[in-house]
Amino acid sequence: MEPQNPLRERLNRFGRRGWTLKPYQMWGSDKPCPPRLVVNPYVGCAFQHQYCYIESPARAQDGFREHLLARIKEAHAQGLDGLVVMVSSSTDPFQPIERHYADSRFALEALLENGFLVLVMTRNPQMLLEEGYAHVTGHPRLQIDVSIPSLRENELGSIWYSPVAAPLNETYAAIAELARQGKYVRVKIEPVVPSLGEVQGQTPQELDEIVRKSKEAGVQAILSKTMRLNTSVPPWMYRRLITFFTENGTAERTTLALSEPLRKALLAPVLDACARYQIPFCPCVDSDTISGVSCRVQTSLTKGKPLYG
C-alpha cells in the first residue's frame, strides 16, 4: 500500500541512520512546520540565554565533517535534496567556538556545493560579513534568520542576558549590510514569554521596537512564537512558571503550551507592530491562535527546484 505521506516515510528512514544531517524535529503533527533537514555543527550553545532549552558550554563533535559528507550523499540518494537544510536548530552556528573549528563554515560550504537550499539561524549575523565567509554569504541559495528575542540581551540580571551576544546596534547594522547585499533576512522574536514575578517577558513597547528596527534594517519578515515550558529551563524559572502553565495550558509532547487566548494575547503586540510597519508576520507553531504568512523560505531561491521547506 502506498504510504499516505511518502516524504515523511523517507524522512523517518533517513533519520534513523545518522546524526549530522537529520530531519528537523517538528513541534507536533498538528503544527505547520514544513518538512526540512537540520545540521547542528556543535553541541550546546555559548549564548546561555536563561530561557533557552540548550545546554552550555558548546563543544565540537568528533567526526562531524566526515559523517556530514556521507549523510549528504545519502540524502541525495534518498531524493531529499529538495528539502531546505537549517543550520542550526539547537545550537548557534556562529558562536565563539566557530572561530577555532569553523565546522559551521564547512557545513555551509558542503551543503551549498551539493545543491541544497540553506537557512542559517543565528544570533550572530556579523560573522557572515567576515572575509572568510563572503563566498558563503553571497551564495544565492542561502537565506538568513536572525534571532532577536529581546532588547535586553546585554542587561545583566535579565532572563534574556547573554554573556556573548553582541550589542543590538551591531546586530542591526549587520542585518542592514546583509540586506544591502541582496540577502533575504528574517528576524525571529522568540520565545515571547509571559511576565510573572521575577520572570519578566517582553513588554509590548519592546516588541514594537524590535519590529520597527528590523523593518528599518531591511528585514523581509518577522517570525514569532510563544514560550513552551519544560524542565530544561533553569530550575528557578521552572518553579516560577509551572503552576501558571499547568493551570492555563496544555501538553505538547514534552512541553507545556499556554491556552489559545493567552498565546494570542502574547503575540498580539508583534502582530500589531508588523501591521503598523508593513512587514509580513509568521506565528510559527502558534498559527492556531493567530493568522499570518507561512514560515517557508523565500521561494525565489529555488529557481524551479522542488521546495519542501
C-alpha positions as CSV (number, residue, x, y, z in Angstrom):
1,M,0.0,0.0,0.0
2,E,1.3,3.5,-0.9
3,P,2.0,5.4,2.3
4,Q,-0.2,8.5,2.9
5,N,2.9,10.7,3.1
6,P,5.8,9.3,1.1
7,L,8.1,12.2,2.1
8,R,7.5,11.6,5.8
9,E,8.3,7.9,5.3
10,R,11.6,8.8,3.6
11,L,12.4,11.3,6.3
12,N,11.8,8.7,9.0
13,R,14.0,6.2,7.3
14,F,16.7,8.8,6.8
15,G,16.5,10.0,10.4
16,R,17.2,6.6,11.8
17,R,20.7,6.3,10.2
18,G,22.6,9.4,11.1
19,W,23.2,12.3,13.4
20,T,24.9,15.2,11.5
21,L,22.2,15.8,8.8
22,K,18.8,14.7,10.0
23,P,15.1,15.6,9.8
24,Y,14.0,18.7,11.7
25,Q,12.1,17.7,14.9
26,M,8.6,19.1,14.4
27,W,6.7,20.5,17.4
28,G,3.8,18.1,16.7
29,S,2.0,16.5,13.8
30,D,-0.7,19.2,14.0
31,K,1.8,22.0,13.6
32,P,2.5,23.8,10.3
33,C,6.3,23.2,10.4
34,P,7.4,22.5,6.8
35,P,9.5,19.3,6.4
36,R,13.2,20.2,6.4
37,L,16.6,18.8,7.4
38,V,18.9,20.3,10.0
39,V,22.6,20.3,10.8
40,N,23.9,21.3,14.2
41,P,27.7,21.7,13.8
42,Y,28.2,21.9,17.6
43,V,26.6,20.5,20.8
44,G,25.5,23.1,23.3
45,C,25.4,26.9,23.0
46,A,27.6,29.6,24.5
47,F,24.9,32.3,24.3
48,Q,23.4,30.9,27.5
49,H,20.1,32.7,27.5
50,Q,18.3,31.6,30.6
51,Y,15.0,30.9,28.9
52,C,16.7,28.5,26.4
53,Y,16.5,24.7,26.5
54,I,20.0,24.2,25.1
55,E,22.9,23.3,27.5
56,S,26.2,25.1,27.7
57,P,29.1,25.2,27.1
58,A,29.4,24.5,23.4
59,R,31.7,21.8,22.1
60,A,32.7,20.3,18.8
61,Q,31.7,16.8,17.6
62,D,34.3,14.2,16.7
63,G,34.0,13.0,13.1
64,F,31.5,15.7,12.2
65,R,32.9,16.6,8.8
66,E,33.3,13.0,7.5
67,H,29.9,12.0,8.7
68,L,28.2,15.1,7.2
69,L,29.7,14.4,3.8
70,A,28.4,10.8,3.9
71,R,24.9,12.0,5.0
72,I,24.8,14.5,2.2
73,K,25.4,11.7,-0.3
74,E,22.7,9.6,1.4
75,A,20.2,12.5,1.3
76,H,20.8,12.8,-2.5
77,A,20.3,9.0,-2.9
78,Q,17.0,9.2,-0.9
79,G,15.7,12.1,-3.0
80,L,15.8,14.6,-0.1
81,D,17.9,17.2,-1.9
82,G,14.7,19.3,-2.5
83,L,14.5,20.0,1.3
84,V,15.7,23.1,3.0
85,V,18.5,22.5,5.4
86,M,18.5,24.6,8.6
87,V,21.9,25.5,10.2
88,S,21.2,25.3,13.1
89,S,18.1,24.4,15.3
90,S,19.7,23.6,18.7
91,T,23.0,25.5,18.7
92,D,24.2,28.7,17.1
93,P,26.5,28.1,14.1
94,F,28.4,31.4,14.7
95,Q,29.2,31.3,18.4
96,P,32.8,31.8,19.6
97,I,33.8,28.2,19.2
98,E,33.3,28.6,15.4
99,R,36.5,30.8,15.2
100,H,38.5,27.7,16.3
101,Y,36.8,24.9,14.5
102,A,35.0,26.5,11.6
103,D,32.7,23.5,11.3
104,S,29.7,25.7,10.5
105,R,31.5,27.2,7.6
106,F,32.5,23.7,6.4
107,A,28.8,22.6,6.7
108,L,27.5,25.6,4.8
109,E,30.1,25.1,2.0
110,A,29.3,21.4,1.7
111,L,25.6,21.8,1.6
112,L,25.6,24.7,-0.9
113,E,28.1,22.9,-3.2
114,N,25.8,19.9,-3.2
115,G,22.8,21.9,-4.3
116,F,20.8,22.3,-1.0
117,L,18.9,25.3,-0.1
118,V,20.2,26.5,3.3
119,L,18.6,28.5,6.0
120,V,21.0,29.9,8.6
121,M,19.6,30.6,12.0
122,T,21.9,32.7,14.2
123,R,22.2,35.4,16.8
124,N,25.5,36.5,15.3
125,P,24.9,37.5,11.6
126,Q,28.1,39.7,11.9
127,M,30.2,36.6,11.2
128,L,28.6,36.2,7.7
129,L,30.2,39.6,6.8
130,E,33.7,38.5,7.7
131,E,36.1,37.8,4.8
132,G,36.3,34.1,5.3
133,Y,32.5,33.7,4.9
134,A,31.9,36.0,1.9
135,H,31.7,33.2,-0.6
136,V,29.0,31.5,1.6
137,T,27.1,34.7,2.3
138,G,26.9,35.6,-1.4
139,H,25.5,32.3,-2.4
140,P,22.0,32.7,-3.9
141,R,20.7,29.6,-2.1
142,L,21.5,31.0,1.3
143,Q,18.8,32.6,3.4
144,I,19.2,34.1,6.9
145,D,17.1,34.1,10.1
146,V,18.4,36.3,12.9
147,S,17.3,35.7,16.5
148,I,16.4,38.9,18.4
149,P,14.2,37.8,21.3
150,S,14.6,41.0,23.4
151,L,16.3,44.4,23.7
152,R,17.8,43.3,27.0
153,E,20.3,40.7,26.0
154,N,23.1,42.8,27.3
155,E,21.3,43.6,30.5
156,L,22.8,41.6,33.4
157,G,20.1,40.0,35.5
158,S,17.6,39.9,32.7
159,I,16.3,36.4,31.6
160,W,17.4,37.5,28.2
161,Y,21.0,38.2,29.2
162,S,23.8,36.5,27.2
163,P,27.5,36.8,28.0
164,V,28.5,36.7,24.3
165,A,25.7,38.4,22.5
166,A,26.8,41.5,20.6
167,P,25.2,44.9,21.2
168,L,22.0,45.1,19.2
169,N,23.1,48.2,17.3
170,E,25.9,46.0,15.9
171,T,23.5,43.2,15.0
172,Y,21.1,45.6,13.3
173,A,24.0,47.1,11.4
174,A,25.0,43.6,10.2
175,I,21.4,42.9,9.1
176,A,21.3,46.2,7.2
177,E,24.5,45.3,5.4
178,L,23.3,41.8,4.5
179,A,20.0,43.3,3.2
180,R,22.0,45.8,1.1
181,Q,23.9,42.9,-0.4
182,G,20.6,41.5,-1.5
183,K,20.2,38.8,1.1
184,Y,16.7,37.7,2.3
185,V,16.8,38.2,6.1
186,R,14.1,37.5,8.6
187,V,14.0,38.2,12.3
188,K,12.8,35.7,14.9
189,I,11.3,37.1,18.1
190,E,11.0,34.0,20.2
191,P,10.0,32.9,22.6
192,V,7.5,35.5,23.7
193,V,7.5,35.0,27.5
194,P,4.7,35.9,30.0
195,S,5.7,38.2,32.8
196,L,5.3,36.6,36.3
197,G,7.2,38.0,39.2
198,E,10.9,37.8,38.6
199,V,10.3,36.3,35.2
200,Q,9.9,39.4,33.1
201,G,9.0,38.8,29.5
202,Q,9.0,41.3,26.7
203,T,6.8,44.4,27.0
204,P,4.6,45.5,24.1
205,Q,6.8,48.5,23.6
206,E,9.9,46.3,23.4
207,L,8.3,44.1,20.8
208,D,7.2,47.1,18.8
209,E,10.7,48.5,18.8
210,I,12.2,45.2,17.7
211,V,9.8,45.1,14.7
212,R,10.4,48.7,13.9
213,K,14.2,48.4,14.0
214,S,14.0,45.2,11.9
215,K,11.9,47.0,9.2
216,E,14.4,49.9,9.1
217,A,17.3,47.4,8.7
218,G,15.7,45.8,5.7
219,V,14.3,42.7,7.2
220,Q,11.8,40.9,5.0
221,A,9.6,39.1,7.6
222,I,9.1,38.5,11.3
223,L,8.6,35.1,12.9
224,S,7.5,34.7,16.4
225,K,6.1,32.1,18.8
226,T,5.2,31.9,22.5
227,M,7.2,30.1,25.1
228,R,6.9,26.4,25.7
229,L,7.8,25.3,29.2
230,N,9.8,22.2,30.1
231,T,12.3,21.1,32.7
232,S,15.3,22.2,30.6
233,V,14.9,25.9,31.7
234,P,16.7,26.9,34.9
235,P,15.0,25.4,38.0
236,W,14.1,28.7,39.5
237,M,12.3,29.7,36.3
238,Y,10.5,26.4,36.0
239,R,9.3,26.7,39.6
240,R,8.0,30.2,39.0
241,L,6.1,29.3,35.8
242,I,5.0,25.7,36.2
243,T,1.8,26.5,38.1
244,F,0.7,29.1,35.6
245,F,1.4,26.9,32.6
246,T,-0.3,23.9,34.3
247,E,-3.4,25.8,35.1
248,N,-3.6,27.7,31.8
249,G,-2.1,25.4,29.2
250,T,-1.9,22.0,27.6
251,A,0.8,19.4,26.9
252,E,2.6,19.4,23.6
253,R,4.8,16.4,23.6
254,T,7.4,17.1,26.4
255,T,6.4,20.8,26.8
256,L,3.5,22.8,28.1
257,A,1.9,25.4,25.9
258,L,-0.4,28.2,27.1
259,S,-4.0,28.3,26.1
260,E,-5.0,29.8,22.8
261,P,-6.3,33.0,24.3
262,L,-3.2,33.6,26.3
263,R,-0.9,32.8,23.3
264,K,-2.9,35.1,21.1
265,A,-2.6,37.9,23.7
266,L,1.2,37.4,24.0
267,L,1.6,37.6,20.2
268,A,-0.8,40.5,19.6
269,P,1.8,43.2,20.1
270,V,4.1,41.5,17.5
271,L,1.2,41.2,15.0
272,D,0.1,44.8,15.6
273,A,3.7,46.1,15.1
274,C,4.0,44.1,11.9
275,A,0.8,45.6,10.6
276,R,2.0,49.1,11.6
277,Y,5.3,48.8,9.9
278,Q,4.0,46.8,7.0
279,I,6.2,43.7,7.4
280,P,4.9,40.1,7.0
281,F,4.3,38.1,10.2
282,C,4.5,34.4,10.7
283,P,3.2,32.9,14.0
284,C,5.1,29.7,13.6
285,V,3.6,26.9,15.8
286,D,1.0,29.4,17.2
287,S,-0.8,29.6,13.9
288,D,-3.8,28.0,15.6
289,T,-4.3,31.2,17.6
290,I,-3.4,34.0,15.1
291,S,-3.1,34.4,11.4
292,G,0.0,35.1,9.4
293,V,2.2,34.0,6.5
294,S,3.9,30.7,6.1
295,C,7.4,30.2,7.5
296,R,8.6,28.5,4.3
297,V,11.8,30.0,2.9
298,Q,11.7,32.5,0.0
299,T,10.5,30.5,-2.9
300,S,12.5,32.5,-5.5
301,L,15.6,30.8,-4.1
302,T,14.6,27.5,-5.7
303,K,14.8,28.5,-9.3
304,G,12.4,25.8,-10.3
305,K,13.7,23.2,-7.9
306,P,11.2,21.2,-5.8
307,L,10.7,23.0,-2.5
308,Y,9.5,21.2,0.6
309,G,10.6,23.6,3.4
